[in-house]
Amino acid sequence: MDAHELSAEEKIQLTHELLNKAYKRLTLETRRKPMHELISTMLSHRTTHADEEKAYYTMLERFGDWEGVMQADFDALADAIKTTRYPGQKVPQIQQTLRMIKEERGEISIDFLNDMPVQEALDWLMHLPGVGLKTATLVLLFNFKKPVMPVDTHVFRVSQRVGIIGANVTANKAHDILLHLLPPEPVELYNFHLHLLWHGQRICTFRAPKCSNCVLNGFCNYYADVREKGIDKAA
């Protein structure tokens, strides 16, 4: 099969089917409370999951609750989340986010997003400091089962290498492209997101991707154009 003969629609369908088999289909179950998801995702920027978790629980252990975090001394909060990258940038973003939520909603909770239309909920989340499209879509899909498509670095890399999205597509634009190529059911979007994330972590890694072990190599542009021809020295 010539990798370039298939359309984006055909490639995303094959990718979805093959990764569903490789990693098994998942049910869409809420893993964390909405505020936990929001703040943890803000902490996770350029940070490992283990360090993000350590920062989150250290922060709440020291300051008790969101009110305590919101009113905490800058240096004390920065120290609590020091296992993350750029804690000095994240402290004001987190504290201002908590203040804005309380001022606008009367309490530090985002449960109200469940009843908002998708675009309105996206816009509301993205008006918070430090909350971009990736964080907003992740919170809405994972917590409120909204039909949105989170695109992290792994989802973006795998989609681009396979040829589902073009080389000049930005990460933000990829959210819309992938969303419109996939079935609109939240559970399908959830499976696609997590499966590509895992595939990017385990097989389609940034350096030295394990192309020979990849179930997508039969129609992958990167494999056809680079790895199979031995152009990539990591092959």
C-alpha positions as CSV (number, residue, x, y, z in Angstrom):
1,M,0.0,0.0,0.0
2,D,1.3,3.5,-0.9
3,A,1.0,5.5,2.3
4,H,0.2,8.6,0.3
5,E,-2.7,7.1,-1.6
6,L,-5.0,7.1,1.4
7,S,-7.1,10.1,2.4
8,A,-7.0,11.6,5.8
9,E,-10.4,10.2,6.4
10,E,-9.2,6.7,5.6
11,K,-6.1,7.0,7.6
12,I,-7.8,8.2,10.8
13,Q,-10.4,5.4,10.5
14,L,-7.6,2.8,10.1
15,T,-5.6,4.4,13.0
16,H,-8.6,4.4,15.3
17,E,-9.5,0.8,14.5
18,L,-6.0,-0.6,14.8
19,L,-5.2,1.2,18.0
20,N,-8.5,0.2,19.5
21,K,-7.3,-3.4,19.0
22,A,-3.8,-2.8,20.1
23,Y,-4.7,-1.0,23.3
24,K,-8.2,-2.2,23.9
25,R,-11.3,0.1,24.0
26,L,-11.9,2.1,27.1
27,T,-15.1,3.3,28.8
28,L,-15.2,7.1,29.4
29,E,-15.1,7.3,33.2
30,T,-14.2,10.5,35.1
31,R,-10.8,10.0,36.7
32,R,-10.6,13.1,38.8
33,K,-13.0,15.9,40.0
34,P,-13.2,18.9,37.7
35,M,-11.1,21.3,39.8
36,H,-8.5,18.6,40.3
37,E,-8.4,18.0,36.5
38,L,-8.1,21.7,35.7
39,I,-5.4,22.6,38.2
40,S,-3.4,19.4,37.6
41,T,-3.4,20.0,33.9
42,M,-2.1,23.5,34.5
43,L,0.6,22.0,36.7
44,S,1.5,19.3,34.0
45,H,2.9,21.7,31.5
46,R,6.4,20.5,30.6
47,T,6.3,18.2,33.6
48,T,6.1,14.4,34.1
49,H,2.9,12.9,35.5
50,A,4.7,11.8,38.7
51,D,6.0,15.3,39.4
52,E,2.6,16.9,38.6
53,E,0.9,14.6,41.0
54,K,3.5,15.2,43.7
55,A,3.1,19.0,43.3
56,Y,-0.7,18.8,43.4
57,Y,-0.9,16.8,46.6
58,T,1.8,18.7,48.3
59,M,0.0,21.9,47.5
60,L,-3.3,20.8,49.0
61,E,-1.6,19.2,52.0
62,R,0.1,22.4,52.9
63,F,-2.7,24.8,52.2
64,G,-5.8,22.6,52.9
65,D,-8.2,23.6,50.1
66,W,-8.6,26.0,47.2
67,E,-9.2,29.0,49.4
68,G,-5.9,28.3,51.1
69,V,-4.1,27.9,47.8
70,M,-5.6,31.1,46.5
71,Q,-4.5,33.1,49.5
72,A,-1.1,31.4,49.9
73,D,2.2,33.3,50.0
74,F,3.8,33.3,46.6
75,D,7.1,31.8,47.7
76,A,5.4,29.2,49.8
77,L,3.2,28.1,47.0
78,A,6.1,28.0,44.5
79,D,7.9,25.8,47.0
80,A,4.9,23.4,47.2
81,I,4.8,23.0,43.5
82,K,8.6,23.0,42.9
83,T,8.5,19.5,41.3
84,T,6.9,21.1,38.2
85,R,8.6,23.1,35.6
86,Y,8.3,26.9,35.9
87,P,6.6,27.1,39.3
88,G,7.1,30.8,39.4
89,Q,4.9,31.2,36.3
90,K,2.3,28.7,37.5
91,V,1.7,30.3,40.9
92,P,0.1,33.5,39.6
93,Q,-1.8,31.6,36.9
94,I,-3.3,29.2,39.4
95,Q,-4.1,31.8,42.0
96,Q,-5.7,34.2,39.5
97,T,-7.7,31.3,38.0
98,L,-9.0,30.5,41.5
99,R,-9.9,34.2,42.1
100,M,-11.7,34.5,38.8
101,I,-13.7,31.4,39.3
102,K,-14.8,32.5,42.8
103,E,-15.6,36.1,41.7
104,E,-17.6,35.0,38.7
105,R,-19.3,32.0,40.1
106,G,-19.4,32.6,43.9
107,E,-17.5,29.5,44.7
108,I,-14.4,27.7,43.5
109,S,-16.1,25.1,41.4
110,I,-16.4,24.5,37.6
111,D,-19.3,22.0,37.9
112,F,-21.5,24.5,36.1
113,L,-19.7,23.7,32.8
114,N,-21.7,20.5,32.6
115,D,-24.7,22.5,31.5
116,M,-23.0,24.9,29.1
117,P,-22.9,24.4,25.3
118,V,-19.5,23.2,24.1
119,Q,-18.2,26.4,22.5
120,E,-19.4,28.5,25.4
121,A,-17.7,26.2,27.9
122,L,-14.5,26.2,25.8
123,D,-14.5,30.0,25.7
124,W,-15.1,30.3,29.4
125,L,-12.3,28.0,30.3
126,M,-9.9,29.7,27.9
127,H,-10.5,33.1,29.4
128,L,-8.7,31.8,32.5
129,P,-4.9,32.6,32.8
130,G,-2.8,29.7,31.8
131,V,-5.7,27.7,30.2
132,G,-5.3,27.0,26.5
133,L,-7.2,24.9,24.1
134,K,-5.5,21.6,25.1
135,T,-6.3,22.1,28.8
136,A,-9.9,23.3,28.1
137,T,-10.7,20.3,25.8
138,L,-9.2,17.8,28.2
139,V,-11.3,19.1,31.1
140,L,-14.4,19.1,29.0
141,L,-13.9,15.6,27.6
142,F,-12.6,13.9,30.6
143,N,-14.9,15.5,33.2
144,F,-18.1,16.5,31.4
145,K,-18.1,14.1,28.4
146,K,-18.3,16.9,25.9
147,P,-17.5,16.1,22.2
148,V,-14.1,17.8,22.0
149,M,-10.7,16.5,20.9
150,P,-7.7,17.2,23.1
151,V,-4.4,17.3,21.2
152,D,-1.2,16.9,23.2
153,T,2.3,16.5,21.8
154,H,1.9,12.7,21.4
155,V,-1.5,13.0,19.6
156,F,-0.1,15.7,17.4
157,R,3.1,13.9,16.5
158,V,1.5,10.5,15.7
159,S,-1.2,12.2,13.6
160,Q,1.3,14.2,11.6
161,R,3.7,11.3,11.0
162,V,0.9,9.0,9.8
163,G,-0.4,11.7,7.5
164,I,-3.8,12.5,9.0
165,I,-2.8,16.1,9.4
166,G,-0.4,18.1,7.2
167,A,3.2,19.1,8.0
168,N,2.2,22.8,8.3
169,V,-0.9,22.3,10.6
170,T,-0.6,23.9,14.0
171,A,-1.5,22.1,17.2
172,N,-4.5,24.3,17.8
173,K,-5.8,23.7,14.2
174,A,-5.3,20.0,14.7
175,H,-8.0,20.0,17.4
176,D,-10.6,21.0,14.8
177,I,-9.3,18.8,12.0
178,L,-9.2,15.6,14.1
179,L,-12.5,16.4,15.7
180,H,-14.3,16.7,12.3
181,L,-12.6,13.5,11.0
182,L,-13.7,11.4,14.0
183,P,-17.2,10.2,15.1
184,P,-18.8,12.9,17.3
185,E,-19.3,10.5,20.3
186,P,-17.2,11.5,23.3
187,V,-16.2,7.9,24.0
188,E,-14.7,7.6,20.5
189,L,-12.8,10.9,21.0
190,Y,-11.6,9.7,24.4
191,N,-10.3,6.4,23.0
192,F,-8.6,8.1,20.1
193,H,-6.9,10.7,22.4
194,L,-5.6,8.1,24.9
195,H,-4.6,5.6,22.4
196,L,-2.5,8.1,20.4
197,L,-1.0,9.4,23.6
198,W,0.0,5.9,24.7
199,H,1.3,5.1,21.2
200,G,3.3,8.2,21.1
201,Q,4.8,7.4,24.5
202,R,5.6,3.7,23.8
203,I,6.1,3.3,20.0
204,C,6.0,6.5,18.0
205,T,8.4,8.3,20.3
206,F,10.0,11.7,19.5
207,R,13.5,10.1,19.2
208,A,14.1,6.6,17.7
209,P,10.5,5.6,17.1
210,K,10.0,1.9,17.1
211,C,8.5,1.7,13.5
212,S,9.1,-2.0,13.0
213,N,6.8,-2.7,16.0
214,C,4.1,-0.2,14.9
215,V,0.7,-1.4,13.7
216,L,0.3,1.8,11.7
217,N,3.5,1.4,9.5
218,G,1.5,0.0,6.6
219,F,0.1,3.4,5.8
220,C,2.3,5.8,7.7
221,N,3.9,8.7,5.7
222,Y,6.9,8.9,8.0
223,Y,7.6,5.2,7.8
224,A,7.4,5.2,4.0
225,D,9.4,8.4,3.4
226,V,12.0,8.2,6.2
227,R,12.4,5.0,8.1
228,E,11.9,2.4,5.4
229,K,14.4,4.2,3.2
230,G,17.0,4.4,6.0
231,I,17.0,8.2,5.9
232,D,16.5,8.4,9.7
233,K,19.8,7.5,11.4
234,A,17.9,6.3,14.4
235,A,16.4,3.5,12.3
